[in-house]
């Protein structure tokens, strides 16, 4: 953890990879991650943790598989949403977006269970900025 302020835009300018989250800091036992996203992620589930999303720029869709069926939540800039633990979900962004995600340290980007992972999705617990 750094003891200096972090400029999110500078951190975002420091990498180009999509679906490859960068850890900018930690709060207690949680990673604060930023990512550039475009296209589809992968259907996945985090069995033991909720997943917090904040859209910093652009627009993000999150498809959810819920007991009553599937639905899509659309998040625009400055919108937040929490995917409840145990919910299969698939983030996507057609035009591209910059997002912040808050998850427990060590949480895998493709969850505990997932469909086949495309080559452009980084299977990681995050990379330090």
Buried (B, 14 or more C-beta within 10 A) or exposed (E): EEEEEEEBEEBBEEBEEBBBBBBBBEEEEBBBBBBBBBBBBBBBBBEEBBBBBBBBBBBBBBBBBEEEEEEEBEBEEEEEBEBEEEBBBBBBBEEBBBBBBBBBEEBBBBBBEBEEBEEEBBEBBBEEB
